[in-house]
Amino acid sequence: MEGDAVVTRGEDTTWEEKRDLALRDLLVRRGERVIGFDEYLDIVLYNPEWGYYASGNAKIGWEGADFFTNCSLGPIFAEAIGRFVIGVWEAFGRPREFYFCEEGAHDGFFLRDLLSFFRREVEFWDALRVIVFEPWERLRRRQMERLVDFAGKVEWLGGVGEKVDVGVYFCNELLDALPFKLVELRDGGWFERCVEVFEDGGLGWCSRPIGEGLAEFLASYCGVERLGEGYLAAVRPSVREWARGRSGLFERGVILVCDYGYTRSSYYGAGRGKGLVRCYSRHRCDEEPFEKLGSKDITAHVDFTQVAEELEAAGWKIGGFADQYHFLVEVLRGWLLEKDGRVPVGEEAKRMRSLRMLVHPEIMGRSFCYLAAIRNWPRGRAVPGFGVDAEEEKVRNKLELCI
């Protein structure tokens, strides 16, 4: 940072405090007293030097981490996604060149487990090309170190590249990390809940009338008439940009989105008007986004109906939607049938324990969902992992889309 810091620090300041103060200093230097919550998140999460994600400060896993996710439970999750990807490759006729693209690879643990699984499938391995979309240099370096054994197989791009023939795009908990706006219903109309930045680096809540663009977004995505006074909603216009940016990815292929969230009627349910902003640090959850800047995750659930609508508008067709329990059991059906009647031991027992956590309805089985968008999909074939849930009418009904 250039010049003297606006927000000062003492000699005994900890690294966590330095990060917090540096981000407050950046906010003050912007010179704007009021900013949208999405603008605030863009700084505290994605500033390249100090932001929680972009600087590589996010800690995912168990001991010493802030939160755990699917890939924290061992290789069984990667193997399930691997079976899905190979199923797509087979559905497209086993092409000699097939792309797997991941966005939001973080520290590369998932991709390492996935490539280890793929390497056992010789014919597929020969056809496989891997691309990681990663705009942040620190994370790229970390991923390259983690994937050194696969250096000749993986290509890194700073953003989504040119269209390729056929493949799978996968993102796990990417959309919930996109910056979002907060809007509140008052006196029959929407107001944007914003962040007020004080000269000493202090932060607080304030409100302002919503702009025209946000008003159009809200009119098309949720019905004001059924929501009560004081209702607070987290909305992501940024999903539209994400979907459009991936509109030209494949001539033939699948986009698979894994995240936690709801369809629209549940997302904008009467009981969800408070406590939408979740912050995670050292496996503790709070609702204090103005504390420990740059050292905690700040997130909100995903509206899967919105994701489906935006992907359709970008030229994709929705091919499947299921919660994690149903998706993983379906995609791992063959593997599970092989184990039927046998008592698992050793590594197999570990995989089974991990799978139980992944599919348990009170842990991750219901809260995480999978959405598949398809392009030029072979007629008459179900998308792997979705089975009968891939029937078009059922998918559209579950996602509350127009038939």
C-alpha positions in Angstrom: 0.0 0.0 0.0 1.2 3.5 -0.9 1.5 6.3 1.7 0.9 6.3 5.4 -1.8 3.9 6.7 -5.0 5.6 7.6 -5.8 2.9 10.2 -2.8 2.6 12.5 -1.4 -0.5 14.3 0.7 -1.1 17.4 4.1 -2.8 17.5 2.7 -6.0 19.1 0.0 -6.5 16.5 -0.6 -10.1 15.5 -0.7 -11.3 11.9 -4.5 -11.7 12.1 -4.8 -8.1 13.4 -2.5 -6.8 10.7 -4.7 -8.4 8.1 -7.8 -6.9 9.6 -6.2 -3.4 9.9 -4.9 -3.6 6.3 -8.3 -4.3 4.9 -9.9 -1.6 7.0 -7.3 0.8 5.6 -8.2 -0.3 2.0 -11.8 0.4 2.7 -11.2 3.8 4.1 -8.8 4.7 1.2 -11.6 4.0 -1.3 -13.1 7.3 -0.2 -16.7 6.0 -0.2 -18.6 6.3 3.0 -21.3 3.8 1.9 -20.7 0.7 -0.2 -22.8 -2.3 -1.2 -22.3 -5.5 0.8 -21.1 -7.2 -2.4 -18.4 -4.5 -2.8 -17.4 -5.0 0.8 -17.1 -8.8 0.2 -15.1 -8.2 -3.0 -12.4 -6.5 -0.9 -12.3 -8.6 2.3 -12.5 -11.9 0.4 -10.8 -11.2 -2.9 -8.1 -8.5 -2.4 -5.0 -10.3 -3.8 -2.8 -9.4 -0.8 -5.1 -9.6 2.2 -8.5 -11.1 1.1 -9.6 -14.3 2.7 -9.7 -16.3 -0.5 -7.4 -14.6 -3.0 -4.5 -14.3 -0.6 -4.6 -18.0 0.2 -5.6 -17.4 3.8 -8.7 -19.7 3.7 -8.2 -22.8 5.8 -10.3 -25.8 4.7 -10.2 -29.1 6.5 -10.0 -30.2 10.1 -7.3 -29.3 12.6 -6.5 -25.6 12.6 -9.0 -24.9 9.7 -12.1 -22.7 9.5 -14.5 -25.2 8.0 -14.6 -28.5 6.2 -16.2 -29.5 2.9 -16.8 -32.5 0.8 -13.2 -33.1 -0.2 -12.1 -32.8 3.4 -13.5 -36.3 4.0 -11.0 -38.3 2.0 -10.7 -39.5 -1.6 -14.2 -41.1 -1.8 -15.7 -37.7 -2.9 -13.2 -37.3 -5.7 -13.8 -40.9 -6.8 -17.5 -40.2 -7.0 -17.0 -37.2 -9.2 -14.5 -39.2 -11.2 -17.1 -41.9 -11.9 -19.5 -39.2 -13.0 -16.9 -37.7 -15.4 -16.0 -41.1 -16.9 -19.7 -41.7 -17.3 -20.0 -38.5 -19.3 -17.0 -39.5 -21.4 -18.6 -42.9 -22.2 -22.0 -41.2 -23.0 -20.2 -39.1 -25.6 -18.7 -42.1 -27.3 -15.3 -42.2 -25.6 -13.7 -39.3 -27.6 -9.9 -39.4 -28.0 -9.6 -36.0 -26.4 -11.8 -35.1 -23.4 -11.5 -32.0 -21.1 -12.0 -31.8 -17.4 -12.2 -28.2 -16.2 -12.3 -27.1 -12.6 -12.9 -23.7 -11.2 -12.4 -23.0 -7.5 -9.7 -25.6 -7.0 -8.4 -23.9 -3.8 -5.4 -25.9 -2.5 -5.6 -28.7 -5.1 -6.4 -31.6 -2.7 -9.5 -32.6 -4.5 -7.9 -32.5 -7.9 -5.0 -34.6 -6.7 -7.3 -37.3 -5.5 -9.3 -37.1 -8.7 -6.3 -37.4 -10.9 -5.0 -40.3 -8.8 -8.4 -42.1 -9.5 -8.3 -41.2 -13.2 -4.8 -42.5 -13.7 -6.1 -46.0 -12.9 -8.4 -45.9 -16.0 -5.8 -46.2 -18.8 -7.9 -45.4 -21.8 -9.6 -42.5 -20.2 -6.3 -41.2 -18.9 -4.9 -41.1 -22.4 -7.8 -39.0 -23.6 -7.9 -36.7 -20.6 -6.9 -33.0 -20.7 -7.2 -31.0 -17.5 -7.6 -27.2 -17.2 -7.8 -25.3 -13.9 -9.3 -21.8 -14.1 -7.5 -19.9 -11.3 -7.1 -16.1 -11.4 -5.1 -15.8 -8.1 -1.3 -16.3 -8.3 -0.9 -17.5 -4.7 -3.4 -20.2 -5.2 -2.0 -21.2 -8.6 1.4 -21.7 -7.0 -0.1 -23.8 -4.2 -2.0 -25.9 -6.6 1.1 -26.5 -8.8 3.0 -27.7 -5.8 0.2 -30.0 -4.7 -0.1 -31.5 -8.3 3.6 -31.8 -9.1 3.2 -35.5 -9.9 0.7 -34.5 -12.6 2.6 -31.5 -14.0 2.4 -32.6 -17.6 -1.4 -33.2 -17.4 -2.7 -30.0 -16.0 -2.9 -26.5 -17.6 -3.7 -23.4 -15.6 -5.6 -20.4 -17.1 -6.4 -17.1 -15.4 -10.0 -17.3 -16.7 -12.3 -19.4 -18.7 -10.6 -20.1 -22.0 -11.8 -20.7 -25.6 -14.4 -23.3 -26.5 -13.2 -26.9 -26.7 -15.1 -29.9 -28.2 -16.2 -32.0 -25.3 -15.8 -32.2 -21.6 -17.0 -31.5 -18.0 -16.8 -28.3 -16.1 -17.0 -28.8 -12.3 -17.2 -26.3 -9.4 -17.5 -27.2 -5.7 -18.7 -24.5 -3.4 -17.8 -21.8 -5.9 -21.1 -20.0 -6.2 -21.7 -19.6 -2.5 -18.4 -17.7 -2.4 -19.5 -15.2 -5.0 -20.1 -11.7 -3.5 -23.8 -11.0 -2.8 -26.0 -8.1 -2.0 -28.3 -7.8 1.0 -31.8 -6.3 0.5 -34.5 -5.6 3.1 -38.2 -5.2 2.6 -39.6 -2.1 4.3 -42.9 -0.3 3.8 -43.7 -2.6 0.9 -40.5 -1.9 -1.0 -36.9 -3.1 -1.2 -33.9 -1.2 0.3 -30.3 -2.2 -0.1 -28.5 -3.0 3.2 -25.0 -1.5 2.8 -21.8 -1.1 4.7 -20.9 2.3 6.3 -17.2 3.0 6.4 -16.0 5.4 9.1 -12.7 7.4 8.9 -11.1 5.3 11.7 -11.8 2.0 10.0 -15.0 1.3 11.9 -17.8 -0.4 10.0 -21.6 -0.4 10.5 -24.9 -1.2 8.7 -26.9 1.4 6.8 -29.5 1.4 4.0 -30.2 3.1 0.7 -32.9 2.8 -2.0 -32.2 0.1 -4.5 -31.0 1.1 -8.0 -32.9 0.3 -11.2 -30.8 -2.8 -12.1 -31.3 -4.4 -8.7 -35.0 -3.5 -8.7 -35.4 -5.4 -12.0 -33.5 -8.3 -10.6 -35.7 -8.5 -7.5 -38.9 -8.2 -9.6 -37.9 -11.2 -11.6 -36.6 -13.4 -8.8 -38.9 -13.2 -5.8 -42.5 -12.2 -5.1 -42.6 -9.2 -2.8 -46.3 -9.8 -2.0 -45.6 -13.0 0.0 -42.7 -11.7 2.2 -43.2 -9.8 5.4 -42.0 -6.5 6.7 -38.3 -6.5 7.6 -37.6 -9.6 5.4 -33.9 -9.7 4.6 -32.6 -11.5 1.5 -29.1 -12.3 0.1 -29.2 -12.0 -3.7 -26.5 -12.7 -6.3 -26.8 -10.8 -9.6 -23.2 -12.0 -10.1 -24.5 -15.5 -11.0 -25.7 -14.1 -14.3 -22.2 -13.0 -15.2 -20.8 -16.4 -14.1 -23.3 -18.3 -16.3 -22.7 -16.1 -19.3 -18.9 -16.4 -18.9 -19.2 -20.2 -19.3 -21.8 -20.1 -22.1 -19.2 -21.0 -24.8 -17.1 -23.5 -22.9 -18.0 -26.7 -24.8 -19.5 -27.8 -28.1 -20.7 -30.9 -26.2 -20.4 -31.2 -22.5 -21.8 -30.9 -19.0 -21.5 -28.2 -16.3 -21.8 -29.8 -12.8 -22.4 -27.4 -9.9 -22.0 -28.7 -6.3 -23.0 -26.3 -3.5 -25.3 -25.9 -0.5 -28.5 -24.1 -1.1 -32.2 -24.2 -1.9 -34.7 -23.9 -4.7 -36.5 -20.6 -4.9 -39.6 -21.2 -2.8 -37.4 -22.4 0.1 -34.6 -19.8 -0.5 -37.1 -17.0 -0.2 -39.2 -18.8 2.4 -40.9 -16.8 5.2 -38.7 -18.4 7.8 -35.4 -17.4 6.1 -35.6 -13.6 6.4 -32.9 -13.4 9.1 -29.5 -14.9 9.8 -28.5 -15.2 6.1 -24.9 -14.1 6.4 -22.8 -16.9 7.8 -19.2 -16.4 8.9 -16.8 -19.3 9.6 -13.6 -19.3 11.5 -11.9 -22.2 13.3 -15.0 -24.3 12.9 -17.2 -21.8 14.6 -20.1 -20.0 12.9 -21.2 -16.5 13.6 -23.1 -13.6 12.0 -20.4 -10.9 12.5 -18.9 -10.0 9.1 -17.2 -6.8 10.4 -14.9 -8.8 12.8 -11.6 -10.4 11.9 -11.5 -9.1 8.4 -9.6 -11.4 6.0 -9.5 -14.2 8.5 -13.0 -15.7 8.2 -15.2 -17.0 5.5 -18.3 -14.9 4.7 -21.0 -16.8 2.8 -24.7 -17.3 2.1 -26.7 -20.2 0.5 -27.2 -20.6 -3.3 -30.6 -20.1 -5.0 -30.5 -23.1 -7.4 -33.5 -22.0 -9.3 -31.6 -18.8 -10.2 -28.5 -20.9 -11.3 -30.7 -23.1 -13.5 -32.4 -20.1 -15.1 -29.2 -18.3 -15.8 -27.6 -21.4 -17.3 -30.6 -21.9 -19.6 -30.4 -18.2 -20.6 -26.7 -18.8 -21.5 -27.6 -21.7 -23.9 -27.5 -24.8 -21.7 -30.2 -27.3 -21.0 -30.8 -28.5 -17.4 -30.0 -32.3 -17.2 -30.4 -33.1 -13.6 -30.9 -31.9 -10.0 -30.5 -33.9 -6.8 -29.4 -33.5 -3.2 -26.0 -35.0 -2.3 -27.5 -38.2 -0.8 -29.3 -39.2 -4.0 -26.5 -38.0 -6.3 -23.6 -39.9 -4.6 -25.6 -43.1 -4.0 -26.6 -43.1 -7.7 -23.1 -42.3 -9.1 -21.5 -44.9 -6.7 -24.2 -47.5 -7.2 -21.9 -50.0 -9.0 -19.2 -49.6 -6.3 -21.7 -50.0 -3.5 -23.2 -53.2 -5.1 -19.7 -54.7 -5.2 -19.4 -54.2 -1.4 -22.8 -55.6 -0.7 -22.7 -58.4 2.0 -19.0 -57.7 2.7 -17.5 -56.2 5.9 -15.2 -53.3 4.8 -11.8 -53.2 6.4 -8.8 -50.9 6.2 -9.0 -48.2 3.5 -12.3 -49.5 2.3 -13.7 -49.0 5.8 -12.4 -45.4 5.9 -14.1 -44.7 2.5 -17.4 -46.1 3.9 -17.2 -43.9 7.0 -16.5 -40.9 4.8 -19.4 -41.7 2.5 -21.8 -42.0 5.5 -20.9 -38.5 6.5 -21.3 -37.2 3.0 -24.8 -38.7 2.5 -26.1 -38.4 6.1 -29.2 -36.2 5.9 -28.4 -34.4 9.1 -24.8 -33.6 8.1 -24.3 -33.0 4.4 -26.7 -35.3 2.5 -29.6 -32.9 2.2 -27.9 -29.5 2.5 -25.6 -30.0 -0.6 -27.1 -30.2 -4.0 -25.9 -31.0 -7.6 -27.1 -29.3 -10.7 -26.1 -30.6 -14.2 -26.4 -28.4 -17.3 -25.9 -30.2 -20.6 -25.2 -29.3 -24.2 -25.8 -31.6 -27.2 -26.3 -34.5 -24.8 -26.9 -38.0 -26.5 -30.6 -38.6 -26.9 -32.1 -41.3 -24.6 -29.2 -41.4 -22.1 -29.6 -40.3 -18.5 -27.0 -38.0 -17.1 -24.8 -40.0 -14.7 -25.7 -39.6 -11.0 -29.2 -38.5 -11.6 -31.0 -41.6 -12.9 -34.8 -41.1 -13.2 -34.2 -37.7 -11.7 -32.8 -36.7 -15.1 -36.3 -36.8 -16.7 -36.9 -33.3 -18.0 -40.3 -32.7 -16.4 -39.2 -34.0 -13.0 -36.1 -31.8 -13.1 -38.0 -28.7 -14.0 -40.6 -29.3 -11.3 -37.9 -29.8 -8.6 -36.2 -26.6 -9.7 -39.5 -24.7 -10.0 -38.8 -23.8 -13.6 -41.5 -23.2 -16.3 -42.5 -26.4 -18.1 
